[in-house]
């Protein structure tokens, strides 16, 4: 193994250059969609549901004292 | 308000059932909250308004679950409530603000890149571009595209939700896709 500090420095520089180039390549990656549906599906899958929604809903259900009745119970 | 993006796996479509709701309803929420919230977000264009709308939709669904007919699809039922709710909100807004939506003929005469792939440089900009694109479309096209993007809905169910035949849905979707591709290309 070459222990010359200059050699190691060159290697590190080469590695850094390579990593930077790779990073730029990843950042500029272009995604292609075959259809409008595919774009919208991808968009939907990436949009997070706000966590506060479930909390607000649970609070509203509790505050209103709502009790759901299954549809089939109407016939009993 | 800025729209946030989720970096989680696209396969993770349903959420963990939330705490504090009855078990059956929590399961329903976990399975359908994402599509309901997404539909409201893209129809209203604002994350806070969409959250409010989704909250009201699920609260209404919770109260009306007794009226839900078991022969109807739950997703379709929730979408119907969402569409009615968002439509009411938009009508209230448009009564206060003059807003001119583009008509279908504007897009029907345009030669768009209908068959070419839709390119997006960075995923994080996707949401903004889609929102801009959808807002440039006639309301009916916007709605049809959002519904057809949900693989769980058939053309027949989309027809029921938009009060037209499945053949009409197919015909309009063809024009809606072209209109979307044309408008989307302009947002690049």
Contacts between the chains, C-beta under 8 A, distances in Angstrom:
chain1	res1	chain2	res2	distance
A	27	B	122	7.4
A	28	B	121	7.0
A	29	B	121	7.9
A	29	B	122	8.0
A	30	B	119	5.5
A	30	B	120	7.0
A	30	B	121	5.5
A	31	B	119	7.2
A	31	B	120	4.8
A	31	B	121	7.8
A	31	B	123	6.3
A	32	B	117	4.3
A	32	B	118	7.1
A	32	B	119	5.5
A	32	B	120	7.9
A	33	B	117	6.1
A	33	B	118	4.4
A	33	B	119	7.7
A	33	B	120	7.1
A	34	B	117	5.9
A	35	B	118	7.9
A	35	B	177	7.4
A	36	B	118	7.1
A	36	B	145	5.9
A	36	B	149	7.5
A	36	B	176	7.8
A	36	B	177	4.8
A	36	B	180	4.8
A	36	B	181	6.7
A	36	B	184	7.9
A	37	B	145	7.8
A	37	B	148	6.0
A	37	B	149	4.9
A	38	B	118	8.0
A	39	B	118	5.4
A	39	B	120	7.5
A	39	B	126	7.4
A	39	B	130	6.7
A	39	B	184	7.5
A	40	B	130	6.9
A	40	B	145	6.4
A	40	B	146	6.7
A	40	B	149	3.5
A	41	B	149	5.4
A	41	B	151	7.4
A	42	B	10	6.7
A	42	B	123	7.9
A	42	B	126	6.9
A	43	B	38	7.8
A	43	B	126	5.5
A	43	B	127	5.9
A	43	B	130	5.1
A	44	B	34	6.9
A	44	B	35	6.9
A	44	B	38	4.5
A	44	B	149	6.6
A	44	B	150	7.9
A	45	B	6	7.9
A	45	B	10	3.8
A	45	B	13	6.7
A	46	B	5	5.1
A	46	B	6	5.3
A	46	B	7	7.7
A	46	B	10	7.2
A	46	B	123	7.0
A	46	B	126	7.1
A	46	B	127	7.2
A	47	B	3	7.6
A	47	B	5	7.1
A	47	B	6	6.5
A	47	B	34	7.5
A	47	B	37	7.3
A	47	B	38	5.4
A	47	B	41	6.3
A	47	B	127	6.7
A	48	B	4	6.4
A	48	B	5	7.5
A	48	B	6	3.7
A	48	B	8	7.5
A	49	B	15	6.2
A	49	B	33	5.0
A	49	B	34	5.3
A	49	B	37	4.9
A	49	B	54	7.7
A	50	B	37	7.6
A	50	B	47	7.2
A	50	B	51	5.1
A	52	B	51	7.0
A	53	B	33	6.8
A	53	B	37	6.9
A	53	B	51	5.4
A	53	B	54	5.8
A	53	B	55	5.9
A	54	B	15	7.9
A	54	B	18	3.3
A	54	B	19	7.8
A	54	B	20	7.6
A	54	B	21	7.4
A	54	B	29	6.7
A	54	B	33	7.4
A	55	B	18	7.4
A	55	B	20	7.4
A	56	B	51	7.8
A	56	B	55	5.3
A	57	B	18	7.2
A	57	B	21	6.7
A	57	B	29	7.0
A	57	B	55	5.7
A	57	B	58	5.4
A	57	B	59	6.5
A	57	B	62	7.9
A	58	B	18	6.2
A	58	B	19	7.0
A	58	B	20	3.0
A	58	B	21	5.2
A	59	B	20	7.5
A	60	B	55	7.0
A	60	B	59	5.3
A	61	B	20	7.6
A	61	B	21	6.2
A	61	B	22	7.8
A	61	B	25	7.8
A	61	B	59	7.1
A	61	B	62	5.9
A	62	B	20	6.8
A	64	B	59	7.8
A	64	B	63	7.9
A	66	B	59	7.8
A	66	B	62	5.7
A	66	B	63	5.5
A	68	B	22	6.7
A	68	B	24	7.5
A	68	B	25	6.1
A	68	B	62	5.6
A	68	B	63	7.4
A	68	B	65	4.2
A	68	B	66	6.7
A	69	B	65	7.0
A	69	B	66	4.0
A	70	B	24	7.9
A	70	B	65	7.0
A	70	B	66	7.1
A	71	B	65	7.0
A	71	B	66	5.9
A	71	B	67	7.1
A	71	B	68	5.2
A	71	B	69	6.3
A	71	B	70	5.5
A	72	B	70	6.7
A	73	B	66	7.2
A	74	B	66	6.4
